[in-house]
Amino acid sequence: MNAPATLRLLCLPYSGASAMFYHRWRKRLPQWLQVQPLELPGRGLRMDEALQCNLSALVNQLADELAGDLDSPYALFGHSLGGLLAFELAHALKARGLPEPLCVLISATAGPARRDVSDYREAKSDAELIAKLRSLQGTPEEALANQELLDLMLPILRADFLVAGSYQYQHRAPLQAPIHVFGGKDDSIAVDELLDWQGETASGFSLDMFAGGHFFLHTQEAPLLRCLRRYAELYLLRHCARQNRSIPRVAS
């Protein structure tokens, strides 16, 4: 009797955040879809490590850390900066000759080829960071009024913005992994910018739009997770078929 098929969902955080946010998804997704937050240096359980300010160095560090742990099917998910990291991480793993993800799931971030990172190349002041947080409408006012919390959060956010500002697009062969993109209908990121991702994959592409702004992953969590589950199940079953395995039913 076959064991239930499983797929690891490796999740990368948005700017200023800890990947620990994704732990809550474990209670909201079936057991066969195994949520694995990828914590970045300088936050969460890696608080004692130095913050990284360069995207290429950060991606290579993550790829090195994952290199010995990709013997089972996996997918990548990232929101905002995390989406760009997920894309570049897929390329870094591919360049190392490691298995590609079954799919890359990118949320609330513009396609890489035409993205303008000029606003993030210089370190921002505390006031500028707070103004940016307010404009994105993802941080409660009580949090912005908590100086102790800001003292922890702003250095991380400043470093993450520098990570975004260090990005340099490279022309490479498209990923073999399908790319599925999610956007907020009221986000400042235009649909055309989200559609730019379709040029980065040699296989499937889709764009799903949700009500809300940049942080629709909070306000529209349930429909977003239903969408993630649908794509994950599709590619897991296809993977089993390609491996000439009998296709086990995924548990509900």
C-alpha positions in Angstrom: 0.0 0.0 0.0 1.4 3.4 -1.0 2.1 6.0 1.6 0.3 9.3 1.1 2.0 11.6 -1.3 3.4 14.7 0.2 4.7 18.1 -1.1 6.9 20.5 0.9 5.9 24.2 0.5 9.0 26.3 1.2 7.8 29.8 2.2 9.8 33.0 2.0 8.8 36.1 4.0 8.0 39.6 2.9 10.2 42.6 3.8 10.6 43.2 7.5 8.9 39.9 8.4 9.8 36.6 9.9 9.0 33.4 8.1 7.4 32.3 11.4 4.2 33.9 10.0 3.7 30.9 7.8 3.5 28.5 10.8 -0.2 29.4 11.0 -0.8 27.9 7.6 0.1 24.4 8.9 -3.3 24.4 10.7 -5.1 25.6 7.6 -3.7 23.3 5.0 -3.9 19.5 4.7 -1.1 17.4 6.1 0.1 16.2 2.7 1.0 19.9 2.0 3.9 20.4 4.4 4.5 24.1 5.1 8.2 24.8 5.7 9.0 28.4 6.5 12.5 29.5 5.2 13.7 31.9 7.8 16.1 34.6 6.7 19.2 35.6 8.8 18.7 38.2 11.5 15.1 37.4 12.5 13.0 34.8 14.2 15.0 31.7 15.1 18.0 33.3 13.3 18.0 36.5 15.2 21.6 36.1 16.3 22.8 36.1 12.7 23.8 39.2 10.8 21.2 40.8 8.5 21.9 40.4 4.8 21.7 43.4 2.5 22.6 41.8 -0.8 20.1 39.7 -2.7 22.6 37.6 -4.6 24.5 36.7 -1.4 21.3 35.9 0.5 20.0 33.7 -2.3 23.3 31.8 -2.5 23.3 31.3 1.3 19.8 29.9 1.2 20.6 27.6 -1.8 23.7 26.3 0.0 21.6 25.6 3.1 19.0 23.7 1.1 21.4 21.8 -1.1 21.4 18.6 0.9 17.7 18.6 1.7 15.9 18.4 -1.7 15.3 14.7 -2.1 11.5 15.0 -2.0 9.0 17.1 -4.1 8.8 20.7 -3.1 7.4 24.0 -4.3 8.4 27.6 -3.5 6.2 30.4 -2.3 7.0 34.0 -1.5 5.1 37.2 -0.9 6.5 40.6 -2.1 10.3 40.5 -1.6 9.8 36.8 -0.8 8.4 36.2 -4.3 11.6 37.6 -5.9 13.7 35.5 -3.5 11.7 32.4 -4.4 12.3 33.0 -8.1 16.0 33.7 -7.7 16.4 30.7 -5.4 14.8 28.4 -8.0 17.5 29.6 -10.5 20.3 29.2 -7.9 19.2 25.6 -7.1 19.0 24.9 -10.9 22.5 26.3 -11.4 23.8 23.9 -8.8 22.3 20.9 -10.7 19.7 20.4 -7.9 16.1 19.4 -8.5 13.8 22.2 -9.5 10.6 23.0 -7.6 7.4 21.5 -9.0 6.1 25.0 -9.2 7.0 28.6 -8.1 4.2 30.5 -6.4 4.7 34.3 -6.4 2.6 36.8 -4.5 2.3 40.6 -4.8 5.5 41.3 -6.6 6.2 42.6 -10.1 8.0 40.6 -12.7 11.8 40.8 -12.6 12.7 42.0 -16.1 11.3 45.5 -15.9 11.1 46.1 -12.1 12.4 49.4 -10.9 14.5 49.1 -7.7 16.0 52.5 -7.7 14.0 53.7 -4.7 15.6 51.0 -2.5 19.2 51.4 -3.3 20.0 53.8 -0.5 19.3 53.1 3.2 16.0 54.7 4.4 15.6 56.7 7.6 13.2 55.5 10.3 10.7 58.1 9.2 10.8 56.9 5.6 10.4 53.3 6.7 7.4 54.1 8.8 5.8 56.1 6.0 6.3 53.2 3.7 4.7 50.8 6.2 1.7 53.1 6.4 1.3 53.3 2.7 1.3 49.5 2.4 -1.5 49.3 5.0 -0.2 46.1 6.4 1.0 47.2 9.8 -1.5 48.3 12.6 -1.1 51.8 13.9 -0.6 50.4 17.4 2.5 48.6 16.2 3.8 51.8 14.6 3.3 53.6 17.9 5.3 50.9 19.8 8.9 52.1 20.0 10.2 48.8 21.4 8.7 46.9 18.5 9.9 49.5 16.0 13.5 49.1 17.3 13.3 45.4 16.4 11.5 45.8 13.1 13.0 48.8 11.4 16.6 47.4 11.1 15.2 44.3 9.5 13.0 46.3 7.1 15.9 48.6 6.2 18.1 45.7 5.4 15.3 44.0 3.3 14.8 47.2 1.3 18.5 47.2 0.5 18.2 43.6 -0.5 15.5 44.6 -3.0 17.6 47.6 -4.2 20.6 45.3 -4.9 18.6 43.3 -7.4 20.0 43.0 -10.9 18.0 41.1 -13.5 19.9 38.4 -15.5 18.8 37.0 -18.8 18.7 33.3 -18.4 16.9 30.3 -19.8 13.3 30.3 -18.4 12.6 27.9 -15.5 11.1 24.6 -16.4 8.9 25.0 -13.3 5.5 26.6 -13.9 5.0 30.0 -12.3 1.7 31.0 -10.7 1.3 34.6 -9.6 -1.2 36.1 -7.2 -2.1 39.8 -6.9 -4.2 42.2 -5.0 -6.9 44.1 -7.0 -6.2 47.3 -5.0 -2.4 46.9 -4.8 -0.1 49.5 -6.5 1.5 46.7 -8.5 -0.2 46.8 -11.9 -1.6 43.7 -13.7 0.9 44.2 -16.5 3.7 44.0 -14.0 2.3 40.7 -12.7 1.9 39.4 -16.2 5.6 40.0 -16.8 6.3 36.8 -14.9 5.0 34.6 -17.8 8.2 35.2 -19.7 10.2 33.5 -16.9 8.8 30.0 -17.3 9.0 27.5 -20.1 5.8 25.8 -18.9 2.6 26.8 -17.2 1.7 30.3 -16.0 -1.4 31.7 -14.4 -2.5 34.9 -12.6 -5.0 34.9 -9.8 -6.3 38.2 -8.4 -7.7 38.7 -4.9 -9.7 41.5 -3.3 -7.5 43.8 -1.3 -4.2 45.6 -1.4 -0.6 44.6 -1.0 -1.3 42.4 2.1 -4.2 40.4 0.7 -2.4 37.3 2.0 -3.8 38.4 5.4 -7.2 39.6 4.4 -7.9 36.9 1.8 -6.0 34.1 3.5 -8.7 31.4 3.0 -9.2 31.9 -0.8 -5.4 32.2 -1.3 -4.8 29.0 0.6 -7.5 27.2 -1.5 -5.7 28.4 -4.6 -2.3 27.2 -3.3 -3.7 23.8 -2.4 -5.2 23.4 -5.9 -1.9 24.1 -7.6 0.0 22.0 -5.2 -2.2 19.0 -5.6 -2.1 19.3 -9.4 1.7 19.2 -9.6 2.2 16.6 -6.9 -0.1 14.2 -8.8 1.8 15.0 -12.1 5.1 14.3 -10.3 3.9 10.9 -9.2 2.8 10.1 -12.8 6.2 11.1 -14.2 8.0 8.9 -11.7 5.9 5.9 -13.0 4.5 5.5 -9.6 1.0 4.6 -8.9 -0.7 7.8 -7.9 -1.7 7.8 -4.3 -4.6 9.8 -3.2 -3.6 12.9 -1.3 -5.2 13.0 2.1 -7.7 15.7 2.8 
